[in-house]
Amino acid sequence: MMFDAADAIVERALGVEAIRVSPAVRAAAVNGVEVEFEVGFAAGTVPQALLTGLLVIVAASYETRAAVDPGQQPAVLPTWRGR
């Protein structure tokens, strides 16, 4: 059974974001609910500061890839003051 986006309510109470489903969804969900959604920026609209920040983090992780155990990654969080 399919439901519309209107059947999901985004709550931001107490600084925690959650998605609450409508009573109609809960009534139809005998064995649970599977939720599929897409998020992100449209192609070509990602802010340059975000792209640069990701590149800085990936480069720092690559440079220190053998320095620490994989379970302790990320070992380095670079300082970057880009905006």
Secondary structure, DSSP 8 states (H G I E B T S, - for coil): ----GGGEEEE-GGG--EEEE-HHHHHH-SS--------S--TT-S-HHHHHHHHHHHHHHHHTTTTS-GGG-----------
